[in-house]
Amino acid sequence: MGEFDNKEREEVFSKKVRAGKRTYFFDVKATRSGDYYLTVTESKKRLEDGVFVKHKIFLYKEDFEKFTEGLTETVEYIKTHQDVVEKRYEYSENGEHSNKANDDFSF
């Protein structure tokens, strides 16, 4: 036992997805026994104080198929019952983002 045991598991693979006001992190990590698992983290800046709030779920490989089935079925339900326009975001060098589909923001 050492300080490493208290550290969060080492990331094997990481994918960052910026989507408007939210950023999603898909991180593959390994258990002590070497099994991979996935963490999905949503990060969003809180308007009132500018603090980034994160929500995380852990997804284990034995649940991938059922999770994917449920997610796919749910997304298809929404697409079937409502128009879904997926936004594409482009990021400039200074970290600012613009929504190519609609640059007209209302707050």
Secondary structure, 3 states (H helix, E strand, C coil): CCHHHHCCCCEEEEEEEEECCEEEEEEEEECCCCCEEEEEEEEEECCCCCCEEEEEEEEEHHHHHHHHHHHHHHHHHHHHHCCCCCCCEEECCCCCEEECCCCCCCC
